[in-house]
Amino acid sequence: MDIKSTETEIQQQNNSNLEKIAILGCGYVGTAASSYWYKQGYSVTVTTTRQERVAELENIATKVVVMKGQDSQAVKSLLQDRDTVVLSIAPISNKQVDAEVYRETYIPTAKNLVAALQENKSVKQLIYLSSVSVYGNKNGEWVDEASPVDTESEYNQVLCEAEQLLLNSASEDVQVTILRLGGIYGAQRALIKRFGRLAGKNIDGSGETFTSWIHLDDVIAAMDYLSQRRLGGIYNLVNDFDMTIRELSDEICQLGNLEKIIWDDTKPSYRSLNARISNEKIKAAGYKLIHPQTIS
């Protein structure tokens, strides 16, 4: 028997059993997810819209594709032989964009994914990273995954439409998972740095709206957990903070020995979300938060 040939066959068999993942959109979360799964030995294909990022991403992915989600053929090709697909996109801008740019970013990509899944035989799970902002202003009441979403905000209309398009593509063979995320903090995005930029400044609103956050480590771990178990449906992913934005900013500024933010309650709040987000569903599914209370 040719020992070298046998070893090669075993290695090929082992490799074929590893999860094959595609990440459509490689920003803050997509890059971290690719790095994590690539280190686990998974085959990870990632996408970017910028050629200049290819060299960087080649260090944390098996394959890098320069494409846009609006390209239906590129999306179809991306899904070939993949087990799990993660949709992690956002408008490319350094400032707030209008709702039409949101629509052009999310909806064509969602439609192309749905169409590609209809022809694809390998994908078993699609994970879409959405936002808890879809709940809108609930006057500080508790909400869960069954609560009504906000239909007034044009931005939330787009996010919810994308969610529904993808959920409707679920089948016996393909699980669709919607992760509604709180504000993401973690490496390079420490809360003390984010709030520190506002220390001592005047901000519109009373600061009495509730805020929801989730650590980057938990976003990656939760995706991995749900993917391994092929759990579909909608899940809120937030930590256990139960604070208003004023309470949280005061605590962080105190920890950092910074001036407190000055809230101007004579002006409308700059934040549209005012709800306390329940994370009980994902906990009931067995996921344990890595950073339930950490402020950093």
Disulfide bonds with the S-S distance in Angstrom:
none
